[in-house]
Amino acid sequence: MTEPPDEGPGPTEWATGAPEVGVGPWEGSWPDAPHYDPELLEHGDRRNVVDRYRYWRREAIVADLDTRRHPFHVAIENLRHDANIGTIVRTANAFLAAAVHVVGRRRWNRRGAMVTDRYQHVVHHPDVADLVAAARAEGLVVVAVDNGPGAAPLETTPLPRACVLLFGQEGSGLSAEAVAGADLVVSIAQFGSTRSINAGVAAGIAMHAWIRAHAT
């Protein structure tokens, strides 16, 4: 599968008058630290990265993130090429999740990730059983997020520190296998007429609940 274009808008978008992001070519003598990328130093860094990582090589950014990742994982069932997976990967990167696990179909829609999958570990599992086995091996509690009968309220239920937050396919929700394999099932409180919320939104809410409880 071909990689998506690198982060940031392209030249056409700059021509519309939208403000540029990032920084231009390095001014003055170049730094000689190995984490700097000579091409970025020469041409500028317009990627969607925080200022801390300007001009850094991609591999150096990933290595630095790996020293600080949180011990929660995110998993989503991918039965029909779910477009929400890209959004979930982007949010997981923002909250520095240990990894995102795609369960089912290997291919997923990367558009919503905005190239953050280059910095976020993404792991594939052929089925829920493989995901659950991997979680057990790493001592992770599998927390399914679904608004089905018997689910505990996310708002009042403590999330384990070392866990996998598991989400279902947009529309159909979690499969029966996913619910059966979970150690805990939690739901997000809703008060309107819709029967469910977007899977990407639900993942963001659950991840932030973990952050509020555990992140320093």
N, C-alpha and C positions, 0 to 999 in steps of 0.2 A: 504494500500500500504506500503511495507517495505521501511524503510529509506535507502538512499544510504550510502556507507561507509563514515566514517568521513574524514575530510579534509586531504590533503597531500598524497604523494605516500606511498605505502605499503612496507613491508620488501623486496619483490622481486626487487622493483625498487632501493632500497638502495644498493642492491648487485651488481648492474650494474656499480657502481662507480660514480653515479650522486651525487652532493653535497647535504647533508641533509639541510632541511629548519627547522626553528624554534630553539628551545633550548632543552637541556637535563634536567634531574632532577634538582630541586632547590638545590643549594649548601648552606649549613649552616642551621641556624634555620629557620623554616617555618614562613612566615607572618601569622598573625591571622585575617586579614581583611576578612569579609564574602564573598567578591566577588572572592576570590581565590578558586580553585578546588583542593582538596587534592590529587585526582588521578593524575592530571596533575603535581602537585608539586613533586609527587613521581616518576613519569615515564617520565616526559618531555612533552613539548607541540610542536607537529609537525604540527599543524593546519595552514591553509591558512588565518592567521589573522595578522594584523599589530602588531608591537612590543608592542604598548600600551596595548594590550589585552592578552599578554602572561600570561598563567596560570589562566586566568579568567574563571569563570563558563560561560556557554553559555547564561544563563538567565541574568546574570549581564552585558554581552556585549550588548544584545538586549536592556536592560533597559537604558544603557548609550547612545546607538545610538538614542533611542527614545527622548532623551533630545535635540538632535541636528539635527533631520531630516529636510530636505528641504520641502517646501510646494508644490512640484510638484509630480504628480503621473504618472505612466506609465500603459497603458492598451494595450492588444493585443488580437485580435480575434483568437480563437483556434478551428478551424473547422475540422482540419485533424491531430491532435496530432503534432502540429508544433514543429520541433526540435529547432527553434530559440528562444523559450521562455526561455530556460535555459540560453542562452547567455544574453538575455535581463534582466533576474533577476540578473545575476552576475554584469552587468554594472550598473543596478539600485542600487545595494548594494554599488558599488564603488563610485557612485555619491550621495549616501545617500538620495534616493527618499523616499517619505513618504510611498508608497506602490506600488506594482505591481498588476494589475487587469487582471485576465484571464477570457475572455469572451467566452462562448460557452461550449465546452467540459471541464469537471472538471479536468481530468487527463492530464498531460503534461510531456514532456520528460525532466527529471531533470538532465540529464548527463552534459549538458553544464553549469549548474549553479555552478558546483564545490562546492556543499554543502553550497553556500552562501544563499540559501533559508532558512537556519536555523537562519539567522540573519536579513533577509529581510521580511517584512510583505507581504504576497501574499493572495489576496482576489479573490474569484470566483463569477462571475455573470452568470446567465443562458443565458442572451441575452443582446444585446446592450441597449434595453430600460431600463433594470435594472441598467446597468452601468450609463446611462445618468441621471436617477432619483437619484441615489446615489451622482453623481457629483453635481447636482443641489442642493441637500439637504446640501451639504458641501460648497456651494458657489464656486465651481471649474469650470473654463472655459474648455470646451472640445475642444482640438486642434487635429484634424485629420491630420496625416502626410501621404500624398499620392501625386503622380505626375499626377493626373488626370486634366482634363480641368478646368480652373478657379481657380486653387490653387495659393495662394500668395507665393512668394519666401521666404523660411525660412531665407535666408541670409540677407534680408532687412525688415523682418516683426518682430516687437517686440513680444516676447512670454509673455503672462500674468504670473505674479508671482505665483498665485494659479491656477494651471491648471492640466488637465489630457492629456498627450500626447498619442494619440490613433493610433495604428498601425494595419494593416490588415494581413491576412494570406499570408504566403510566396507563391508567384506565382500569386494568384488571386487578391491580394491587399485588400483594404477595401471593405466591403460589402456596398450595397446601403443604408442599415439601418444605418450604422456607419457614412457615409457621411451626411445623412439627419439629424442625431442627433448631429452633431458637430456644435459648434459656429464659428469655424474658420478652414479652410483647408489650409495647407502649403505644399510646395514641396521642395525637395532638388535638387539643381542644378546638372545636369549631362551633360557630354560633349562627351561621347563615343557612341558606337553603341548599347549597351544593353538597353533594355526598362525599366529596373528597377534594383535596388540594393538590396542586401540581407536585409531581415527585421531586423536582429540583428544589422547589420551595420547601417542601417537607424536610428534605435532607439538610438544607441550610438551617432551618429551625432546630433540628435535632443536634447538628454539629455545634451550633452556638450554645445550646443547653449544656453540652459537654464542656465547652470552653468556659462558661460561667462557673461551672462546678470545679474544674480541675486545672485550668491553665493559670500559670503564674505570670 
